[in-house]
Amino acid sequence: MRLVKSELQKLFTTRLWWIMLIVMLLLVVLQLVFLIAFAGQEQNGAPGIPALDDPGWLPIAFSAASTGNIFTMILGVVMMTSEYRYQTITGTLLVTPKRTLVIAAKLMSGVVVGLLFAVVALVFVGIVAVIAVVAGGGTVSLTAHHLPQVALGILIGLALYTLFGIGLGALVRNQIAALVGAIVWSYVIESIFAAIPALQPVGKWLPRGAYEALMDVEVNTGLGASNLLPVWGGALVLIGYGLAFALVASLTTTRRDIT
């Protein structure tokens, strides 16, 4: 616990975490504005986003909180690469020579950070979404339309994406390269696999595809149904990625020269 507390202090004594939190909430706001503005309207001649008084709108609104995955991934990258960028890794390992304990503490603190961002995003979305539903003449049920599943998926997803970032930061020690790689992967590569029907059979096995399968939220965009894994499959794949990146972080840190 002492090491975990130390790792959390390293992050929370910087401005980065709350800047990322604010940017995440701003992005969530943009998504909620879109979902509210286009609620009940057709997309390409087919039913699109449900109306505000439709019980199906609320889980879609809550899924806006999933936007936080890129921000927790970035924080995970920074938590690892900052040690090498500012050469604090030497002091860290002098205090705790057993590297596996250091990595375990980073991974545990990463999970805490991911959960924190998920809870903040869910509470924020929940307040806005409930107000929107009530204003639209609907009734609020926090247990209908697998809403708890969506919330649980976001909690698990944001926590595991932090581990992805830590693993990537351990593998690619250069902070700029690791950050660019994380952003390109999340916003370009995985988006391509999700958008092109011919690539979706592969994309569903990537972290984003597993993340979406875990939440199981479908919106008719007029581009056809998404090719996703079942909920349990998405959960297993996402957890598998989390364990894999945790293993990468452990192996690359314990076996490499820190200088």
N, C-alpha and C positions, 0 to 999 in steps of 0.2 A: 504493500500500500504506500510505503514511503516513496518508492520509485515512481509509482503512478502519480502521486501527488506532485512530485518534482517535475514530471513531464507535463502535467497540466499547467503548472505554474509557468513553465517555459513558454507555453502558448498564450496563456491568458494575461501575461504581463506585456504582450505586444498588442498593437492596434489591429493586426491583420484579422483576428477572429471576428471582431465586431464589425469590421468593414465588410468582410465576407457575409456576415449575417444580414447586414443592412441591404447589400446588393441582392442577396437571395430573396429577401422579402419584397424588394422592388420588382424583381422578376416575377414573383408569385402574384403581385398586384396586377401586373400586365396580363397575366394569364387569366386571372379572375375577371378583369374588365372585359376581356374577349369572351369568356364563357357567359357572362351576364348579358353582354350586348347582343350576342347571337343566339341566346337561348330561345328555343322554339322555332327557329328559322330552318328552312330546308337548305341542304347543301347539294348542289348539282342535281336538283330535282328529286332528291331523296331526303327522308327525315334525317336531320343532323343532330345537333345538341338538343337534348330534351328541354322543355319549357321549365321555368323556375318552379312552377307548382307540380311538376312531375317528380315523383320520388327518385327517379333515375338520375336527376341532375346533381343531387348532393354528392354521391360518390365521385362523379366526374370532377366536381369542384374540389373535393378533397385531394384528388390526384394531382392538383397543381402543386401541392407541397413536395411532390417527388422531384421538382426542379432542383432541390437542394443537393442532389447527388454530386453534381460537378463541383460544388463549393466544398463539400466535405472531402472529396477526392483531392482537391487543391490543398486543403489544410493538411491532409495526410502526407502529401508530397513535401510540403514545407516542413512538417514536423521531423521528417527524416533528413532531407537535404540540407537544412539549416545547420545541422551538426557538422557537416563537411564544409559547407560554404564559409562558416565563421570559425572553423577548427575547434569547436567546443566538444567534438566527439572524443578528443584526447582526454580532456578533463573528466568527461562523463565516465570513460572507461577506467580512468585512474581511481575514481571514487568507487565504481562498481566494475571490477575486472571481469566478472563473468558476463560475457556479452549476451548470452541467452536471456538473462534477467533483464538487461537493458531493453532488448527487443520485445520481450513479453510486456514490459511496462509501457512501451510505446504503443503496442497493439491494444492493450487494455485502455489506455488513455484515448486512443483513437476511437474506440467503440463509444466511450463516454461522450466525446465531442460529437460524433455522428448522431447519437441519441439526443443530445441537447439540441442540435440543429433541427432534428426531426420533430421534437416536441414543440419547439417554438413555431416552426412552420405549420404544424397541425393545429395548434391553438389559434394562430393568426387566421388561417384559412377557415377554421371552424366558426370563428366569430363573424367574419365577413359573409360566409356562405349562409349561415343561419339567418342573418339579417336580410340577405337577398331573398331567401326562400319565403320568409314571413312577409316581406314587402311584396313579393310576387303572388301572394295569396295561397301559398302552399303550407303544408304542415311538416314539421321536422321530426324525423325518427332517426336516431343515431345507431340503430341496430338493423334497419332495413337495407336491402340491396347491397349486401355484403360490405357495408361501410366499415365495420371493424376489421375486415380482411384488408381493405385498402390502407387503413391506418397502420396495421401491423406490418404490411408490406413496406410502407414508407419508413417505419422505424428500423426494420431489418436492413432495408436497402441503403439508407444513409449511413448506418453504422458500418456496413460491409464496404461501401465505397471509400470510406476513410482508410480501411485496411488495404484496398487496392492502391490508394495513393502512397501509403507507407511502403508497400512492397515495390512499387514503381520507383520511389525515391531511393530505396536501398539498391535497386538494380542499376538505375541511372543517377549517379551521384550529382551530376551537374544540375543545379536547381532550375535554370532556365530551360534546358533541354527536357527535363522531366515535366515541367509545367506545360510546355508547348506540346509535348507528347500526349499528356492527359487531356488537354483541350481539343487537340486534333482528333484523338480517338473518340471522345465523347460526342463532339459536335459535327464531325465530318464522317469518319469511317463508320461508326455505328448508325448514323443517320442514313447513310447510303444503303447499308444492309437492311435497314428497316423500311425504307421508302421504295426500293425496287423489288417488285414481286418475285423476280427470278432469284434474288439473293436472300429473300426472307427465310427459306429453309435453313440457311446457314446463320442468318442474323438472330434467329430465335434461340440459338445456343450461346450467343454472346451475352455479356453482363446486362446490357440494356434490355435485350429480349427477355431474359430471365426475370429481370426487375419488373417489366410490364406484365409478364405472365403471373407473377406473384400478386400483383394488385388486381389483375383481371378486370380492367375497365375498358369497355369498348365504346368508341364513338364512330358513328357512320360519317365518313368524310366523302363518300362517293367514289373512293379509290379501291373499294373491295375490302373484304374482311381481313384482319391481321392474321398472320400465320404464327401463332404463339404456342408455347408448351402448356400443358395443364398446370394448374396452380401448384400442385405438389412437385412437378418437374421443375418449374421455375425456382421454387424454394431450394431444391436440392442443388441445382446448377449454380445458383447465386452463392449458396453456402460453400459449395466446392471451390468457386473462384476465390472466396474470402480466405479459405484455408490454404489454397495454392499461393496466394500473394503473401500470406503470413509466413509460409514456408520459405518463399523467395527472400523475404526480408530477413529471416533468421539465418539462412544459409549464406547469403551474400555478405552479411555483416560479420558472422563468426569466422568466415574463412578468408576474407580479404584483409590485406594490410590497410590500416586506417590512414596511413600517410600518403 
